[in-house]
């Protein structure tokens, strides 16, 4: 199973757009998405403040892989969904 973690913030239109584009893939692919607000954790804020949204993916509990930020890299995400 593929799991995505989207580092985001509540007032970010790019975050909303990336999540919407990712969710548009759900009819074709099976995955889960967790949205994490970077503003709720100082360590995450230090890591991703000026880069949100940032999308990571993991498969079957393996280590997460950074896939894209700002905009959904659809070819890269689709490749991850099909090939890991």
C-alpha positions in Angstrom: 0.0 0.0 0.0 1.2 3.5 -0.9 1.0 6.2 1.7 1.6 9.9 1.0 2.5 12.5 3.6 1.8 16.1 2.5 3.5 18.8 4.6 1.2 21.7 4.3 -0.3 24.7 6.1 -3.8 25.9 6.4 -3.6 29.2 4.5 -1.6 27.9 1.5 -3.4 27.8 -1.9 -0.5 25.8 -3.4 -1.0 23.2 -0.7 -4.7 23.0 -1.5 -4.0 22.7 -5.2 -1.4 19.9 -4.7 -3.7 17.9 -2.5 -6.5 18.3 -5.0 -4.3 17.2 -7.9 -3.1 14.2 -5.8 -6.7 13.2 -4.8 -7.6 13.3 -8.5 -5.4 10.2 -9.0 -7.4 8.2 -6.4 -9.9 6.7 -8.9 -7.0 5.1 -10.8 -4.6 4.3 -7.9 -5.0 3.1 -4.3 -3.2 5.2 -1.7 -3.7 7.0 1.6 -2.8 10.6 2.3 -1.9 12.3 5.6 -1.8 16.0 5.7 0.6 17.5 8.3 0.5 21.1 9.3 4.1 22.3 9.5 3.0 25.3 11.6 2.1 22.8 14.4 5.6 21.6 14.9 8.7 23.8 15.3 11.0 21.1 13.8 8.8 20.7 10.7 8.5 24.4 10.4 12.3 24.7 10.4 12.6 22.0 7.7 9.8 23.0 5.3 8.7 26.5 6.1 9.4 28.0 2.7 9.0 24.8 0.7 5.4 23.8 1.4 3.7 22.0 0.1 6.1 19.1 0.2 5.0 15.6 -0.8 6.6 12.4 0.5 5.6 8.8 -0.4 6.2 5.5 1.2 5.3 1.9 0.2 4.5 -0.8 2.7 6.2 0.9 5.6 9.5 1.6 3.8 11.3 4.8 4.3 9.6 7.9 2.8 10.8 9.4 -0.5 10.5 13.1 -1.3 8.6 13.3 -4.5 7.9 17.0 -5.1 7.2 20.4 -3.7 5.1 23.4 -4.6 3.3 21.5 -7.4 2.4 17.9 -8.0 4.9 16.2 -10.3 2.3 13.9 -11.7 4.7 11.7 -13.8 7.0 11.1 -10.8 4.0 10.4 -8.5 2.5 8.0 -11.0 5.8 6.2 -11.5 6.0 5.9 -7.7 2.5 4.5 -7.5 3.2 1.9 -10.2 6.8 1.0 -9.6 7.7 2.1 -6.1 
